Every structure is written in structure tokens, then in C-alpha cells.
């Protein structure tokens, strides 16, 4: 059983650890992506990181490893679809959203299970916070790609 001191330390560690800057995160992906420009990568990373910040307001704190996994997932998917202009000109928003959602469920299955179990033990808030977070990230990224207002 987690004691109150451990919980406070854990929460403090998350608050004390600021979210990374998109410019610094972009360096992790140099040379990995063929169809996304460095500016597009930075812009997409900003969206993903901002969504992680929003999720903190609802008690969902992502560690650096998981945040990087999300960054890599979304960047790799968009790159594998040919980049932003190819996606916008060759695909419908709904089709891309459905495909990413399906891949996301499989790719993040361990984290979805872990967070569900963790939040099931708590009496406050939703058990599916991580699922809601991923949905928010996906929506924000795709709205930016398709240049739709949020």
C-alpha cells in the first residue's frame, strides 16, 4: 500500500519535472523521418507535449519514456502516411483518425491497461484517463494536420 509520503513525493516529482521543449525533443528524431520537415516535427511535438500538460490538470502524469513513446508513435504514423501534404491531399480526416485510433489501441495496450488498473483503485476521476488523453492527442494532432479549428 502506498503511503501518503510516497504519494506526495511522486506528485512533487511530476510537478518539479517540467515538460520538455519541442525544439529539444525534435533532436531525437533527426534523420528518422523522411516526409516531415523539422518545423513540422517541432510543431507536432509542441501539440503532443501541450496535451501532456493538459492531462496533468486531470491527474495524469506521463513519465519521459511514455511521452517519448507517444511522440514517436504519432510522428512515425504521419511520416509513414507520406507526410502532412500527402495526408491532407490523399486521405479523409475520418479515415486517418480511425486508422490511427486502431493502431493506437494496440500500440499502447500495456499503458492503457496499467493506467486503467491504477485509476480503478481511486475514488476520484475517470478510470479511462489515459484513453481520453490519447484521444485528445490524436484529435489535436489531426486537427492541426488538417488545419481544422480545435
C-alpha positions as CSV (number, residue, x, y, z in Angstrom):
1,X,0.0,0.0,0.0
2,X,1.3,3.4,-1.0
3,X,1.8,5.7,2.0
4,X,1.0,9.4,1.9
5,X,4.6,10.5,1.9
6,X,5.4,8.4,-1.2
7,X,2.4,9.8,-3.0
8,X,3.3,13.4,-2.2
9,X,6.9,12.8,-3.3
10,X,5.6,11.2,-6.5
11,X,3.3,14.1,-7.3
12,X,6.1,16.6,-6.4
13,X,8.5,14.9,-8.8
14,X,6.0,15.3,-11.6
15,X,5.5,19.0,-10.8
16,X,9.2,19.6,-10.4
17,X,9.9,18.0,-13.7
18,X,8.9,20.4,-16.4
19,X,7.7,19.1,-19.8
20,X,10.4,19.1,-22.5
21,X,10.7,21.8,-25.1
22,X,9.7,20.7,-28.6
23,X,13.0,22.0,-30.1
24,X,15.0,19.8,-27.8
25,X,12.7,16.8,-28.4
26,X,13.0,17.2,-32.2
27,X,16.7,16.3,-32.0
28,X,15.6,12.7,-31.0
29,X,14.0,12.3,-34.4
30,X,16.7,13.8,-36.7
31,X,17.2,11.5,-39.7
32,X,14.4,9.1,-38.7
33,X,11.6,10.9,-40.6
34,X,11.6,11.2,-44.4
35,X,8.4,13.1,-45.1
36,X,8.1,15.6,-42.2
37,X,10.2,18.8,-42.1
38,X,12.0,19.7,-38.9
39,X,9.4,22.6,-38.5
40,X,6.5,20.2,-38.9
41,X,8.2,17.8,-36.3
42,X,8.6,20.7,-33.8
43,X,5.0,21.8,-34.4
44,X,3.6,18.3,-33.9
45,X,5.8,17.8,-30.8
46,X,4.5,21.0,-29.3
47,X,1.0,19.7,-29.7
48,X,1.8,16.4,-28.1
49,X,3.7,18.0,-25.2
50,X,0.9,20.6,-24.7
51,X,-1.6,17.8,-24.4
52,X,0.6,16.1,-21.8
53,X,0.5,19.3,-19.9
54,X,-3.3,19.5,-20.2
55,X,-3.6,15.9,-18.9
56,X,-1.7,16.9,-15.8
57,X,-4.6,19.1,-14.8
58,X,-6.7,15.9,-14.6
59,X,-4.2,13.9,-12.6
60,X,-2.5,12.1,-15.4
61,X,1.3,12.5,-15.3
62,X,3.3,10.9,-18.1
63,X,6.9,9.9,-17.4
64,X,9.5,10.9,-20.0
65,X,9.7,7.5,-21.5
66,X,6.0,7.3,-22.2
67,X,5.8,10.8,-23.6
68,X,8.6,9.9,-26.0
69,X,6.7,6.8,-27.0
70,X,3.7,8.9,-27.8
71,X,5.9,11.4,-29.8
72,X,7.5,8.6,-31.8
73,X,4.1,6.9,-32.4
74,X,2.4,10.0,-33.8
75,X,5.4,11.2,-35.8
76,X,6.1,7.8,-37.3
77,X,2.5,7.3,-38.3
78,X,2.3,10.7,-40.0
79,X,5.6,10.1,-41.7
80,X,4.6,6.6,-42.9
81,X,1.5,8.1,-44.5
82,X,3.7,10.3,-46.6
83,X,3.8,13.5,-44.6
84,X,1.3,16.2,-44.0
85,X,0.6,17.3,-47.6
86,X,0.2,13.8,-48.8
87,X,-2.2,13.0,-45.9
88,X,-4.3,16.1,-46.5
89,X,-4.5,15.7,-50.3
90,X,-5.0,11.9,-50.3
91,X,-6.9,10.9,-47.2
92,X,-10.1,11.9,-45.4
93,X,-9.9,13.1,-41.8
94,X,-12.2,10.4,-40.6
95,X,-10.2,7.6,-42.3
96,X,-6.9,8.7,-40.9
97,X,-8.5,9.2,-37.4
98,X,-9.9,5.7,-37.5
99,X,-6.7,4.1,-38.6
100,X,-4.6,5.9,-36.0
101,X,-7.1,5.0,-33.3
102,X,-7.0,1.3,-34.2
103,X,-3.1,1.3,-34.2
104,X,-3.0,3.4,-31.0
105,X,-5.2,0.8,-29.1
106,X,-2.8,-2.0,-30.0
107,X,0.4,0.0,-29.6
108,X,-0.5,1.5,-26.2
109,X,-2.4,-1.5,-24.9
110,X,0.0,-2.1,-21.9
111,X,-0.2,1.5,-20.8
112,X,-4.0,1.6,-21.3
113,X,-4.3,-1.5,-19.0
114,X,-1.8,-0.1,-16.5
115,X,-3.5,3.3,-16.1
116,X,-7.0,1.7,-16.0
117,X,-5.9,-0.5,-13.2
118,X,-4.2,2.4,-11.4
119,X,-7.2,4.7,-11.7
120,X,-9.7,1.9,-10.8
121,X,-8.3,1.9,-7.3
122,X,-9.0,5.6,-6.9
123,X,-12.4,7.0,-6.0
124,X,-12.0,10.3,-7.8
125,X,-11.9,10.8,-11.6
126,X,-12.3,8.6,-14.6
127,X,-10.7,5.2,-14.9
128,X,-10.0,5.8,-18.6
129,X,-7.9,9.0,-18.2
130,X,-5.1,7.7,-20.4
131,X,-7.6,6.6,-23.1
132,X,-9.1,10.1,-23.0
133,X,-5.6,11.6,-23.1
134,X,-4.7,9.6,-26.2
135,X,-7.9,10.6,-27.9
136,X,-7.2,14.3,-27.1
137,X,-3.7,14.0,-28.5
138,X,-4.9,12.3,-31.7
139,X,-7.6,14.9,-32.2
140,X,-5.3,17.8,-31.6
141,X,-2.7,16.4,-34.0
142,X,-5.1,15.6,-36.7
143,X,-6.9,18.9,-36.4
144,X,-3.6,20.6,-36.9
145,X,-2.7,18.4,-39.8
146,X,-6.0,19.0,-41.5
147,X,-5.9,22.6,-40.3
148,X,-9.2,22.4,-38.5
149,X,-10.0,24.6,-35.6
150,X,-9.8,22.7,-32.3
